[in-house]
Amino acid sequence: MKLVAVTSCPTGIAHTYMAAEALEQAADAAGHEISVETQGAAGATPLTAARIAEADAVVFAADVDVRDKERFTGKPTVTGSVKRAINDAAGLITEAAASAESAATAVSAGTASSGAAGSAPVATSPARTQHVALSFGSQLRQWLMTGVSYMIPFVAAGGILIALSFVLGGAEIAAIVNGGTFQGTEYPGVSELSNLFAEAGFAGVLFKLGAEAFSMLVPILAGFIAFGMADRMGIAPGVVGGLIAVAIGAGFLGGLVAGLLAGAVTLGLKQIKVPRGVAGIMPVVVIPLLSVFVVGFAMLVVVGGPIATVQSGLTDWLSGLAGVNAILLGALLGAMMGFDLGGPVNKVAYLFGTAALASDNLTVMAAVMAAGMVPPLGLALATVIRRKLFTQPERQAGEAAWLLGLSFITEGAIPFAAADPLRVIPSTVAGGAAAGATSMAVGSTLMAPHGGIWVIGLIGNPFGYLLAILVGTAVTCGVVVGAKYVRRSPGEPAAQAESSTTAPQAVAA
């Protein structure tokens, strides 16, 4: 059969391309042809219209909303997460082939029936548009991850620019640019934006650019949550709702609510049947007008105030954390970072860290990034000290995992988890929890939301931070090695035991 697929994950870095490779290998093993469109961070080369037209079925392996999904209308479609595509690509391919066969059988039966009745054959059948739909929970997760995926570049660029401005201009650079008091000195602020470079220097320019990028986090999050739900018409009310959330102090929680509300309102308005003469102006005038008004009114008058109160309470709670409570929070966030290695749970912890960073709580972000670096590093270390416990593909993945871990790309641990999840995932959870707890215990801080070891100059208490990474790496390594020894059959050589059970899965992943 001829199949097409689209893969897409929130960050668009690792999962997207690993899922594509797994689908290609599974389709080839099953004797099918497949073309995969990877909607990743580097952009996408769209499938051609001719390739889509001749496809027997479509596979969507995505944790975010697939762009231009209407291209595939009328094709039997199977939908799953990128994690499933990595772990069970063969299953998705089998489902797609079965769906295509079912649709083809239904079309043939309809044609034969119409011919027997002496009427014209039907060109399509309801089976041709049948989709394997996601549950509401999966759809909700996909909508939220769509917003996060579009927000992450603003987080990375804005956060690192602000951090660099502090390195070059000192902690007082914010007061120099915006005005205010710092350590007893009163700063008037920059008189005009055109005088920014002259009055605040290069550091001031970096701070202003970073601050502007950071100011867009919540509007972009809300706008693209709504986009994931209602396509392009959801962006305007989502962004407006996010801007209002920022203005009233509702923060990230307000952005989440605004995005979901904007998507729901826009979807509802799109369902309204109108005369043909009015239909042309609905998407460009009527729906944006009504959706912006409804969402804006709701955020200003109804839900915004209570959400702002909750957000303020959460910020105060984070600021007041100390001692055992801070360590427990670090352990929890660290465990989440190690649980699905770049998936939705990992992204929730990361989003919590960036929200804390936006609220000037720098310890939480430090714990989150330390924990996210540990899974690849711990597994890479395990492949060095106990090589016989790992297959050749895993050893090769371990060589790459050193750089991925140091760069805060948690997805470097996925090949190991895909091949042996029952032993690897508990080890990455334990290591992430240890790293997060240690980072909070030593009080390390981080001014940048990304960068790994390469932003060490932006880390407060860098030696304590390195200790947290070392502790987490050692725990991950120790747990996975111990688990592999425990699960090995008595008297069976380690290399043989592991090769026989994990090699096919590792190759598929």
C-alpha atoms as one frame of an Amber mdcrd trajectory, in Angstrom:
protein
   0.000   0.000   0.000   0.944   3.641  -0.365   0.786   5.555   2.909   1.503
   9.114   3.991   2.198  10.372   7.497   2.750  13.563   9.464   4.813  13.663
  12.661   4.996  16.621  15.025   5.974  17.133  18.680   5.872  20.273  20.882
   9.550  21.193  20.503   9.934  19.784  16.998  13.489  18.643  17.661  13.823
  14.960  18.483  10.471  13.175  18.819   9.290  14.463  15.431  12.151  12.923
  13.498  12.455   9.754  15.564   8.766   9.024  14.987   9.225   9.579  11.255
  12.168   7.200  11.127  10.287   4.543  13.110   7.277   4.777  10.765   9.493
   4.520   7.691  11.229   1.421   9.052   7.950  -0.221  10.085   6.305   0.454
   6.717   9.315  -0.907   4.858   9.313  -4.044   7.017   5.597  -4.567   6.246
   6.135  -4.111   2.503   4.385  -0.736   2.191   5.525   2.604   0.741   5.336
   5.628   3.020   6.170   9.326   2.747   6.463  11.278   5.995   6.088  15.023
   6.467   7.955  16.155   9.587   6.457  19.354  10.966   9.464  20.127  13.161
  11.354  23.141  14.412  13.304  23.382  11.152  10.099  23.731   9.157   8.499
  21.138   6.919   8.657  20.054   3.296   4.955  19.453   2.587   3.762  16.261
   0.978   2.826  16.881  -2.638  -0.819  16.916  -3.639  -0.152  14.004  -6.002
   1.416  11.913  -3.222  -1.547  12.583  -0.936  -4.040  11.807  -3.703  -2.551
   8.377  -4.401  -2.201   7.452  -0.720  -4.379   4.632   0.588  -4.307   5.876
   4.190  -2.873   8.592   6.446  -1.049   8.356   9.783  -0.940  11.357  12.118
   1.691  10.837  14.840   1.477  14.178  16.590   1.271  15.704  20.048   0.333
  19.090  18.587  -2.189  20.173  16.008  -1.243  19.043  12.489  -0.960  22.004
  10.144  -3.128  22.065   7.003  -4.932  18.893   8.005  -7.672  19.581   5.455
  -5.312  18.329   2.715  -6.061  14.794   3.865  -9.858  15.070   3.944 -11.503
  11.926   2.641  -8.588   9.613   3.402  -8.759   6.817   6.005  -6.803   8.241
   8.919  -5.149   6.751  11.984  -4.107   9.136  14.772  -1.638   8.539  17.590
   1.010  10.266  19.675   4.640  10.569  18.653   5.513   8.363  21.605   3.341
   5.586  20.183   4.941   6.024  16.779   8.362   5.572  18.370   7.349   2.610
  20.548   4.767   0.923  18.307   5.229   2.117  14.745   4.341  -1.326  13.434
   0.969  -1.139  15.178   0.138   2.217  13.606   1.133   0.948  10.167  -1.023
  -2.155  10.643  -4.004  -0.023  11.690  -3.525   2.282   8.689  -3.382  -0.680
   6.294  -6.493  -2.214   7.851  -8.327   1.100   7.611  -7.365   1.412   3.948
  -8.530  -2.143   3.220 -11.840  -1.504   4.968 -12.398   1.677   2.990 -11.498
   0.005  -0.300 -13.851  -2.884   0.435 -16.685  -0.497   1.260 -16.127   1.471
  -1.958 -16.072  -1.737  -4.024 -19.235  -2.991  -2.370 -20.971   0.317  -2.974
 -19.918   0.348  -6.610 -21.098  -3.218  -7.176 -24.406  -2.529  -5.456 -25.018
   0.585  -7.523 -24.115  -1.254 -10.733 -26.510  -4.098  -9.929 -29.290  -1.602
  -9.390 -28.609  -0.033 -12.784 -27.592   3.315 -11.361 -24.346   5.234 -11.606
 -21.580   3.950  -9.335 -20.885   5.944  -6.189 -17.557   7.704  -6.141 -17.119
   7.743  -2.404 -18.242   5.916   0.655 -18.637   6.966   4.269 -15.783   4.574
   5.028 -13.443   6.787   3.013 -13.785   9.578   5.543 -13.714   7.425   8.642
 -11.104   8.482  11.163  -9.704   6.799  14.236 -10.457   9.741  16.509  -8.631
  10.881  19.629 -10.350  10.914  23.012 -11.236  14.276  24.544  -8.315  13.982
  26.954  -5.896  13.372  24.086  -7.363  16.282  22.142  -7.044  18.578  25.168
  -3.417  17.581  25.598  -2.805  18.211  21.883  -4.367  21.677  22.068  -2.264
  22.637  25.087   0.925  21.253  23.543   0.241  23.225  20.353   0.296  26.428
  22.407   3.448  25.356  24.228   5.242  24.452  20.981   4.732  27.940  19.546
   5.653  29.576  22.861   8.988  27.798  23.397  11.028  29.884  20.873   9.904
  33.054  22.672  10.902  31.483  26.004  14.354  30.481  24.795  15.170  33.695
  22.940  13.728  36.074  25.528  15.099  34.279  28.564  18.645  33.974  27.261
  18.724  37.599  26.059  17.624  38.806  29.499  20.179  36.570  31.198  22.981
  37.857  28.951  21.959  41.433  29.727  22.401  40.694  33.446  25.853  39.222
  32.792  26.998  42.252  30.784  25.198  45.043  32.631  24.706  43.695  36.130
  21.495  42.972  38.005  20.644  46.679  37.987  20.108  46.729  34.209  16.345
  46.255  34.627  16.132  49.362  36.799  18.359  51.297  34.386  16.040  50.509
  31.458  12.638  50.637  33.161  13.353  52.933  36.072  13.129  52.128  39.768
  15.293  51.532  42.818  18.101  48.984  43.026  20.123  48.559  46.227  19.259
  52.050  47.372  20.025  53.791  44.076  17.184  55.437  42.177  17.221  55.128
  38.394  14.970  57.328  36.228  14.778  54.843  33.376  15.437  55.399  29.702
  13.871  58.667  28.534  12.876  57.431  25.072  13.198  54.096  23.331  15.271
  55.721  20.574  17.837  56.651  23.257  18.046  53.101  24.651  21.516  52.288
  23.339  22.967  55.679  24.298  21.608  55.598  27.861  21.712  51.880  28.736
  24.341  50.488  26.357  24.399  47.089  24.672  23.212  45.350  27.835  20.166
  47.589  27.885  19.329  46.673  24.296  19.619  42.970  25.128  17.375  43.388
  28.156  14.702  45.283  26.226  14.644  42.747  23.396  14.431  39.865  25.837
  11.732  41.554  27.874   9.628  42.171  24.765   9.973  38.527  23.727   9.070
  37.397  27.267   6.042  39.677  27.309   4.588  37.654  24.436   4.730  34.268
  26.202   1.162  34.241  27.508  -0.491  35.795  24.406   1.302  33.328  22.117
   0.402  30.415  24.399  -3.270  31.422  24.435  -3.414  32.274  20.741  -2.040
  28.955  19.583  -4.050  26.875  22.022  -7.061  28.448  20.309  -5.403  27.833
  16.933  -5.073  24.155  17.776  -8.791  24.025  18.561 -10.327  26.254  15.900
  -7.608  26.830  13.296  -6.637  30.351  12.177  -9.847  32.030  13.330  -8.945
  31.172  16.920  -5.684  33.132  16.939  -7.124  36.662  17.304  -9.398  36.009
  20.308  -6.726  33.800  21.874  -4.010  36.446  21.628  -6.347  39.183  22.887
  -7.405  36.983  25.788  -3.741  36.300  26.584  -2.891  40.010  26.526  -5.743
  40.692  28.943  -4.508  37.853  31.171  -1.119  39.587  31.373  -2.684  43.009
  31.988  -4.797  41.822  34.936  -2.054  39.658  36.438  -3.616  36.288  35.604
  -0.344  35.045  34.107   0.077  31.592  32.620  -3.070  30.204  34.223  -5.042
  33.022  32.660  -3.409  32.318  29.313  -4.440  28.661  29.456  -8.034  29.576
  30.263  -8.117  32.340  27.644  -6.824  29.985  24.953  -9.327  27.244  25.731
 -12.165  29.767  25.979 -11.203  31.419  22.680 -11.041  28.063  20.928 -14.418
  26.970  22.299 -16.126  30.258  21.406 -14.687  30.244  17.891 -15.691  26.624
  17.327 -19.221  27.464  18.452 -19.470  30.446  16.118 -18.202  28.373  13.191
 -21.138  26.002  13.646 -23.749  28.730  13.094 -25.579  28.360   9.773 -25.963
  31.674   7.937 -27.330  32.724   4.517 -24.910  32.352   1.647 -24.625  36.112
   1.238 -23.330  36.481   4.805 -21.099  33.396   4.784 -18.304  35.214   2.944
 -17.749  37.763   5.698 -18.121  35.354   8.628 -14.461  34.248   8.861 -12.923
  37.685   8.310 -15.352  39.997  10.129 -18.165  38.431  12.119 -16.388  35.549
  13.869 -13.264  37.572  14.849 -15.460  40.452  16.065 -17.751  38.314  18.202
 -15.067  35.970  19.505 -12.740  38.798  20.558 -15.617  40.552  22.321 -16.847
  37.436  24.135 -13.388  36.286  25.224 -12.271  39.781  26.184 -15.437  40.441
  28.190 -15.175  37.092  29.967 -11.527  37.635  30.891 -12.066  41.195  32.095
 -15.367  40.807  33.921 -15.990  37.146  34.767 -13.017  34.778  35.095  -9.945
  36.993  34.977 -10.122  38.272  38.561 -10.377  34.875  40.287  -7.610  33.447
  38.088  -5.367  36.419  38.929  -5.934  35.715  42.631  -4.927  32.078  42.184
  -1.880  33.080  40.137  -0.805  35.565  42.801  -1.191  32.926  45.496   0.891
  30.459  43.491   3.637  33.052  42.979   3.698  33.882  46.693   3.825  30.166
  47.541   6.797  29.635  45.239   8.595  32.653  46.669   8.043  31.398  50.211
   9.294  27.859  49.622  12.301  26.903  51.690  13.892  23.879  53.279  12.093
  20.558  52.960   9.201  21.987  50.918  11.557  23.354  48.268  13.426  20.059
  48.090  10.172  18.108  47.669   9.058  20.451  44.889  12.401  19.990  43.157
  12.084  16.211  43.436   8.548  16.267  42.000   9.474  18.485  39.051  12.601
  16.436  38.440  10.626  13.200  38.377   8.211  14.755  35.869  11.113  15.827
  33.648  12.377  12.242  33.599   9.015  10.548  33.169   8.263  10.888  29.452
  11.508  12.507  28.254  10.198  15.532  26.392   6.549  14.489  26.286   3.518
  16.225  27.828   4.390  15.540  31.493   7.911  16.807  30.888   6.490  19.925
  29.205   4.167  20.625  32.159   7.183  20.680  34.489   9.115  22.860  32.038
   6.194  25.274  31.709   6.019  25.488  35.512   9.715  26.374  35.556   9.360
  29.103  32.929   6.342  30.524  34.758   8.410  30.689  37.938  11.246  32.326
  35.976   8.825  34.948  34.671   7.865  35.591  38.313  11.563  36.075  39.233
  11.840  32.729  41.044  15.107  31.419  39.620  15.559  28.293  41.761  12.681
  26.357  40.165  14.024  26.830  36.636  17.447  25.645  37.788  15.972  22.446
  39.237  13.943  21.787  36.084  16.882  22.164  33.711  19.240  20.098  35.885
  16.681  17.290  35.987  16.144  17.482  32.228  19.863  17.069  31.553  20.249
  13.964  33.685  18.406  11.178  31.739  20.658  11.216  28.638  23.793  11.701
  30.742  22.962   8.875  33.143  22.199   6.427  30.361  25.296   7.469  28.419
  27.375   6.785  31.533  25.727   3.374  31.955  26.719   2.373  28.408  30.331
   3.172  29.286  30.668   1.397  32.623  28.505  -1.646  31.741  28.747  -1.954
  27.969  27.692  -5.616  27.921  24.266  -4.709  29.261  23.457  -2.693  26.141
  23.074  -3.521  22.475  25.253  -1.961  19.793  22.526   0.535  18.714  22.125
   1.596  22.356  25.879   2.109  22.725  25.831   4.328  19.644  22.876   6.256
  21.083  24.894   6.638  24.279  27.705   8.367  22.398  25.280  11.011  21.120
  23.497  11.254  24.478  26.485  12.972  26.129  26.138  16.090  23.964  22.315
  15.976  24.031  22.268  15.789  27.824  24.774  18.609  28.245  22.604  20.710
  25.909  19.391  20.052  27.916  17.809  17.886  25.223  16.104  15.242  27.341
  14.963  13.399  24.219  18.454  11.910  23.985  17.223   9.209  26.371  14.326
   8.113  24.133  16.152   5.310  22.247  16.845   3.606  25.570  13.304   4.091
  26.881  11.753   2.849  23.651  13.828  -0.330  23.746  13.405  -1.102  27.457
  10.792   1.174  29.100  10.191  -0.916  32.240  13.783  -0.522  33.361  14.809
   2.783  31.799  11.879   5.040  32.759  12.079   4.306  36.521  15.796   5.093
  36.358  15.269   8.438  34.587  12.484   9.355  37.033  14.716   8.550  40.001
  17.669  10.431  38.544  15.572  13.466  37.633  14.075  13.578  41.130  17.545
  13.373  42.698  18.891  16.169  40.505  15.896  18.444  41.111  15.969  17.915
  44.855  19.725  18.501  45.062  19.517  21.682  43.002  16.828  23.093  45.296
  18.750  21.976  48.388  21.915  23.835  47.387  19.914  26.882  46.241  21.185
  27.094  42.668  19.507  29.652  40.429  19.166  29.968  36.667  18.339  33.088
  34.652  17.979  31.315  31.283  15.191  28.888  30.369  17.394  26.740  28.133
  20.963  26.088  27.100  22.162  23.335  29.411  25.776  23.440  30.537  26.555
  26.071  27.910  24.870  28.801  30.002  26.889  27.970  33.115  27.817  31.643
  33.409  24.147  32.453  34.042  23.799  29.952  36.902  23.934  30.990  40.539
  26.016  28.603  42.698  27.396  26.768  39.653  29.332  24.220  41.721  26.167
  23.219  43.564  24.400  22.989  40.226  27.083  20.705  38.802  26.792  18.602
  41.954  23.049  18.218  41.305  23.737  17.038  37.758  26.391  14.585  38.947
  24.084  13.180  41.643  21.208  12.738  39.191  23.477  11.181  36.576  24.878
   8.703  39.104  21.397   7.747  40.336  20.092   7.211  36.796  23.112   5.105
  35.905  22.989   3.049  39.113  19.261   2.319  38.898  19.285   1.271  35.239
  22.350  -0.951  35.643  20.878  -2.566  38.750  17.526  -3.100  37.032  19.150
  -4.740  34.032  21.101  -7.117  36.268  18.012  -8.009  38.308  15.909  -8.750
  35.214  18.601 -10.888  33.542  17.942 -14.643  33.446  20.155 -16.654  35.869
  23.264 -18.005  34.179  22.670 -16.107  30.954  25.420 -13.713  29.780  24.349
 -10.099  30.069  25.074  -9.145  26.470  23.109 -12.080  25.092  20.160 -11.490
  27.392  19.940  -7.857  26.449  20.542  -8.353  22.746  17.807 -10.962  22.477
  15.195  -8.803  24.128  15.995  -5.246  23.160  17.863  -5.207  19.880  14.831
  -5.382  17.560  13.040  -2.687  19.523  16.123  -0.491  19.647  16.534  -0.727
  15.880  12.854   0.080  15.364  13.116   3.087  17.651
